[in-house]
Amino acid sequence: MNLHEYQAKELLASYGVPIQRGVLVEKIENIESAFAELQEKTGTDWCVVKAQIHAGGRGKGGGVKLCKSLDDLKTNAGNILGMMLKTPQTPGGMDGSGKLVRKILITEDVYLPDENGEMNLSEFYYSILMDRERKCNVIVYSTEGGMDIEKVAEETPHLVHKEYIHAHLGLQGYQTRKIAHNLGLSGAAFKAMTKFVASTYSAFIGADASLIEINPCLKTSDNKIIAADSKASIDDNSLFRHPDLAALRDVHEEDPTEVEAKEHGLSFVKLDGNVGCMVNGAGLAMSTMDIIKLCGGDPANFLDVGGTADAARVEAAFRIILRDENVKAILINIFGGIVRCDRVAKGVVDAYKNIGNIPVPIIVRLQGTNAEIAKELIDASGLDVHSAVTLQDAADKVTELVG
């Protein structure tokens, strides 16, 4: 589950991480009160308005603006709130439809000179995530903050550092100091960065996050280290432990099909292919997608109907798959262990009748508990369904029908 910038910053602040202060605004009529609240905290008229959507590169699409007065803020906030913001990370990129901006964050301007009037600032890239190959968490950081880290990694990989955290020992003091040293810090900024690293890692572990990314992580002119921007992703499987974080979910920012699938108890992820997949069990679903790919096809989705699939859930899965106009065939691959094959078969028949004409071929492979009964149900239904015995047969049939 992804968080908005303002939510990620609130999470970090709860663990003692210094952040760029701000006020959330959802209605344009609340701009003046938000400005007054922020002005009271900072003592300055300068502020930044930021669009709150689940996508990076907001500044490139006009979603981040510096404001030097209340009038500036009213103008920029009015332009951003309600706009369809296009960034390199929104659907379709800069040429796509963009995302509707429903919320904006009015933040303090932290790019200020020191007491001598000098701009002694540094921007860093900083993130924490899991390294699945090494089976541990890793802190990725660079002196080249505020930029596309992918480009930095490609063109100047020596500027991207990684610090691997032992799964049992956790983050060690020498590692926080090593990070501060590699970022070229000294004195007060060095000490501030070691505390910053320790606090952000505590937030990562405490929230069961799969990603915390801060870009830029800013060294201010007075040698403070703050999160000037932030994104966070929380492991969905841990949300039962964090009802406060689960309540932060913004379904407007998620694929509506995936939201509907969750409501029906389905695990669904949309992909770019043309073969719809309906499978029970995540491992079998991955194997099904792999063999479709190996046979020259292209999966249109990952869809796990679960171990207790009934007719209603199967019908819901059908409707969700068929909503994708790119789907040219549907492969149903069920292993009857906990779920009985005849129950799934009945679901397929009922769904076919309830939905009406299904315009794409359906290939069904049912193996396991009551598989013979399931085949009899489908054969007796009169439906235009292609049966397969092995997974290879099913994948070959898909390739033949889709071409």
Salt bridges, closest charged atoms under 4 A:
GLU5 OE2 - LYS9 NZ 2.76
GLU5 OE2 - LYS50 NZ 3.01
GLU5 OE1 - ARG58 NH1 2.91
GLU32 OE2 - LYS74 NZ 2.69
GLU37 OE2 - LYS41 NZ 3.86
GLU108 OE1 - ARG21 NH2 2.99
ASP148 OD2 - LYS60 NZ 3.05
GLU163 OE1 - LYS178 NZ 3.17
ASP208 OD2 - ARG241 NH2 2.87
ASP208 OD2 - HIS242 NE2 2.70
GLU213 OE1 - LYS231 NZ 3.56
ASP222 OD2 - LYS224 NZ 3.81
ASP229 OD2 - ARG58 NH2 3.15
ASP236 OD1 - ARG249 NH2 3.56
ASP250 OD2 - HIS4 NE2 2.78
ASP250 OD1 - HIS252 ND1 3.30
GLU253 OE1 - LYS99 NZ 3.15
GLU254 OE2 - ARG249 NH1 2.66
GLU254 OE1 - LYS262 NZ 3.82
GLU260 OE1 - ARG323 NH1 2.38
ASP298 OD1 - LYS293 NZ 2.98
GLU315 OE2 - ARG319 NH2 3.02
ASP324 OD2 - LYS270 NZ 3.65
ASP342 OD1 - ARG340 NE 3.10
ASP350 OD2 - LYS346 NZ 2.84
ASP379 OD2 - LYS375 NZ 2.90
ASP384 OD1 - HIS386 NE2 3.95
GLU400 OE2 - LYS397 NZ 3.71
